[in-house]
């Protein structure tokens, strides 16, 4: 058991609900338009979770070997930082996880399209490759994009657009305008989670040379940016529900606005790293709830 706990910690299981939010949204809108497959859903969730774990392990490795994870950092102690997992062991786990992602991605593509949709097969092979690149190069490599204030862009693209539009495409073999605004809203909330993490770590990141957007903006402007992300997502989702109104269930997602609003108020008052750290789980789970309610609101009759 002592050997399992560090690995579970390194996998950062609390990040997994957020990672599948786009899959839930895309699936619900596919069901709304009459398309669904249990095989596609199961494999899409497994692939996404495997990618998220790969990203978490790579993040632990990259920040660990660079010394970014140190005693100044607030939040859970990372695996390499604690010494319970060596860099070589983490690198082996990363290689194993890359293989798992490749296997799951190929199985997912085959379950969705079989041999009949060659161009879509190629598209998702490419997306799979880009997803692995994004997972590995956030903090790993000679020039990780997470150290160049580009993490927000990648999170918006992969957690919002690719996750939601891509999962919808797996079921329906087409892109539909109904998915765009929800994908954008989810992408903004996902970037909010990253920004919250970066605001928490702003001082330790400055000292270790890690340049995030929060570091570039400074704490006061990073808070304003956070308001734009969360409130912007809430407004976009509300506009979507009005434009695509079918029945009252479509507004179920407004329930998630209660914790999101409380979260915004608390972040505006936050001043210490622990204030931001305590809100990470709140925003991640609120985003997960938002995705479930927004999606279910279009398949209830």
C-alpha positions in Angstrom: 0.0 0.0 0.0 2.9 2.4 0.8 4.1 2.0 -2.9 0.6 2.6 -4.3 -0.2 5.9 -2.5 2.6 7.9 -4.1 1.5 6.8 -7.6 -2.1 7.6 -6.8 -1.0 11.0 -5.6 1.1 11.6 -8.8 -1.9 10.7 -10.9 -3.8 13.6 -9.2 -7.2 11.8 -9.3 -9.0 15.0 -8.3 -8.3 16.4 -11.8 -10.1 13.5 -13.6 -13.7 14.7 -13.4 -12.8 17.9 -15.1 -11.0 16.1 -17.9 -14.1 14.1 -18.9 -16.4 17.2 -18.8 -16.1 17.7 -22.5 -16.8 14.0 -23.2 -20.0 14.3 -21.2 -21.1 17.5 -23.1 -20.3 16.1 -26.5 -22.1 12.8 -25.7 -25.2 14.5 -24.5 -25.5 16.7 -27.6 -24.9 13.6 -29.8 -27.8 11.9 -27.9 -29.9 15.0 -28.4 -29.4 14.5 -32.2 -30.1 10.8 -32.1 -26.6 9.3 -32.0 -25.0 7.2 -29.2 -22.7 4.2 -28.6 -21.7 2.7 -25.3 -18.4 1.6 -26.8 -17.5 5.1 -28.0 -18.5 6.6 -24.6 -16.5 4.0 -22.6 -13.4 4.2 -24.7 -13.6 8.0 -24.9 -13.6 8.3 -21.1 -10.8 5.8 -20.7 -8.7 7.6 -23.4 -9.3 11.0 -21.8 -8.5 9.8 -18.3 -5.3 8.1 -19.6 -4.3 11.4 -21.3 -5.0 13.4 -18.1 -2.9 11.0 -16.0 -0.1 11.2 -18.6 -0.3 15.0 -18.4 -0.2 14.8 -14.6 2.8 12.5 -14.5 4.7 14.6 -17.1 3.9 17.7 -15.1 5.3 16.1 -11.9 8.4 15.0 -13.8 9.0 18.3 -15.6 8.5 20.5 -12.5 10.3 18.0 -10.3 13.6 17.8 -12.3 13.6 21.5 -12.8 13.2 22.2 -9.1 10.0 24.2 -9.6 8.2 21.9 -7.1 10.0 23.0 -3.9 9.3 23.9 -0.3 7.9 27.3 -1.3 5.1 25.8 -3.3 1.7 25.6 -1.7 -0.6 22.5 -2.2 -0.1 18.8 -2.2 3.5 17.6 -2.2 4.4 16.2 -5.6 5.8 12.7 -6.0 9.4 13.5 -7.2 9.5 16.5 -4.8 8.8 14.1 -1.9 11.5 11.6 -3.1 9.0 8.7 -2.9 9.2 8.3 -6.7 12.5 8.8 -8.6 12.7 10.7 -11.9 13.7 7.5 -13.7 10.7 5.7 -12.3 8.4 8.5 -13.3 9.9 8.5 -16.8 9.2 4.8 -17.2 5.6 5.4 -16.0 5.2 8.1 -18.6 6.5 5.9 -21.4 4.0 3.1 -20.3 1.2 5.6 -20.2 2.0 6.9 -23.7 1.6 3.3 -25.0 -1.7 3.0 -23.2 -3.0 6.3 -24.7 -2.0 5.1 -28.2 -3.8 1.7 -27.7 -6.9 3.3 -26.3 -7.0 6.0 -29.0 -6.8 3.5 -31.8 -9.5 1.4 -30.2 -11.7 4.4 -29.8 -11.2 5.5 -33.4 -12.0 1.9 -34.7 -15.1 1.7 -32.5 -16.3 5.0 -33.8 -15.5 4.6 -37.5 -14.3 1.1 -38.3 -12.6 1.0 -41.8 -15.2 3.2 -43.5 -14.2 6.8 -42.6 -10.6 7.1 -43.7 -10.3 10.9 -43.5 -11.9 11.0 -40.0 -9.5 8.2 -39.0 -6.6 10.3 -40.0 -8.0 13.3 -38.3 -8.3 11.6 -34.9 -4.9 9.9 -35.3 -3.5 13.4 -35.7 -5.6 14.8 -32.7 -4.3 11.9 -30.6 -0.7 12.7 -31.5 -1.3 16.4 -30.7 -2.9 15.5 -27.4 0.1 13.4 -26.4 2.4 16.2 -27.4 0.4 18.7 -25.4 0.4 16.4 -22.3 4.1 15.8 -22.4 5.4 19.3 -23.3 3.6 21.4 -20.8 6.6 21.1 -18.4 8.9 18.6 -20.1 11.4 19.1 -22.9 13.8 21.9 -23.7 11.2 24.6 -24.2 8.0 23.6 -22.3 5.0 25.7 -23.3 3.8 25.8 -19.7 7.0 27.9 -18.9 6.2 30.4 -21.7 2.7 31.5 -20.6 1.0 29.3 -23.3 -0.7 26.8 -21.0 -4.0 28.7 -21.1 -4.3 28.5 -24.9 -3.6 24.7 -24.9 -6.1 24.1 -22.0 -8.8 26.0 -23.8 -8.2 24.1 -27.1 -7.9 20.6 -25.6 -10.2 20.7 -22.6 -12.9 22.8 -24.3 -12.9 22.6 -28.1 -11.2 19.3 -28.9 -12.9 17.4 -26.0 -16.4 18.6 -26.7 -16.4 18.9 -30.5 -14.2 15.9 -30.9 -16.5 13.6 -28.8 -19.5 14.8 -30.7 -17.7 14.1 -34.0 -17.0 10.6 -32.9 -20.7 9.8 -32.6 -22.1 11.8 -35.5 -19.3 12.0 -38.0 -20.0 15.7 -38.4 -19.6 19.0 -36.6 -22.8 20.9 -35.5 -23.1 24.5 -34.5 -25.0 23.5 -31.4 -21.7 22.4 -29.8 -19.7 25.5 -30.3 -20.9 27.8 -27.4 -20.9 25.0 -24.8 -17.3 24.0 -25.9 -16.2 27.6 -25.5 -17.8 28.0 -22.1 -16.2 24.7 -20.9 -12.9 25.8 -22.3 -13.0 29.1 -20.4 -13.9 27.3 -17.1 -11.1 24.9 -17.6 -8.6 27.7 -18.2 -10.0 29.2 -15.0 -8.8 26.1 -13.1 -5.3 26.5 -14.6 -5.3 30.2 -13.8 -6.3 29.4 -10.2 -3.5 27.0 -9.9 -1.1 29.6 -11.3 -2.3 32.3 -9.0 -1.6 30.0 -6.1 1.9 29.3 -7.3 2.7 32.8 -8.5 5.5 33.5 -6.0 7.2 30.1 -6.2 6.9 30.2 -10.1 8.6 33.6 -10.2 11.5 32.4 -8.0 12.0 29.2 -10.1 11.7 31.0 -13.5 8.4 29.5 -14.6 6.6 32.1 -16.6 2.8 31.6 -16.5 0.2 34.1 -17.7 -0.5 34.8 -14.0 3.2 35.7 -13.5 3.1 38.0 -16.5 -0.1 39.7 -15.4 0.6 39.9 -11.7 -1.9 38.8 -9.0 -4.3 41.8 -9.3 -4.7 41.5 -13.1 -4.8 37.7 -12.9 -7.8 38.0 -10.6 -9.5 40.2 -13.2 -8.6 37.7 -15.9 -10.1 35.0 -13.7 -13.4 36.9 -13.4 -13.5 37.3 -17.2 -13.0 33.5 -17.6 -15.6 32.3 -15.1 -18.2 35.1 -15.6 -17.6 34.9 -19.4 -18.3 31.2 -19.4 -21.5 31.7 -17.4 -22.8 34.4 -19.8 -21.9 32.3 -22.9 -23.8 29.3 -21.5 -26.8 31.5 -20.7 -26.8 33.0 -24.3 -26.6 29.4 -25.6 -29.6 28.3 -23.6 -31.6 31.2 -24.8 -30.6 30.8 -28.4 -31.2 27.0 -28.4 -34.2 26.9 -26.0 -36.4 23.9 -26.3 -37.8 23.4 -22.8 -37.3 24.5 -19.2 -34.8 21.6 -18.6 -32.4 23.4 -20.8 -31.7 25.8 -17.9 -30.8 23.1 -15.4 -27.1 24.2 -15.6 -28.1 27.4 -13.7 -27.8 25.3 -10.5 -24.1 25.3 -11.1 -24.0 29.1 -11.0 -24.5 29.1 -7.3 -21.1 27.5 -6.4 -19.5 29.4 -9.4 -20.8 32.7 -8.1 -19.6 32.0 -4.5 -16.2 31.0 -6.0 -15.8 34.3 -7.9 -16.6 36.3 -4.7 -14.0 34.3 -2.7 -11.3 34.6 -5.3 -11.8 38.4 -5.4 -11.2 38.4 -1.7 -8.3 36.0 -1.8 -4.8 37.1 -0.9 -2.8 34.1 0.3 -1.8 31.0 -1.7 -4.0 28.8 0.5 -7.0 30.9 -0.4 -6.5 29.9 -4.0 -5.6 26.3 -3.3 -8.9 25.7 -1.3 -10.9 26.9 -4.4 -9.3 24.5 -6.9 -11.5 21.6 -6.1 -14.5 23.9 -5.9 -14.0 25.2 -9.4 -13.1 21.8 -10.9 -16.2 20.1 -9.4 -18.4 23.1 -10.3 -17.3 22.9 -13.9 -18.0 19.1 -13.9 -21.5 19.8 -12.5 -22.0 22.5 -15.0 -21.2 20.1 -17.9 -23.4 17.4 -16.6 -26.4 19.7 -16.1 -26.0 21.5 -19.4 -25.8 18.2 -21.3 -28.6 16.5 -19.4 -30.8 19.5 -19.8 -31.0 18.7 -23.6 -31.8 15.0 -23.3 -34.5 15.1 -20.7 -38.0 15.2 -22.0 
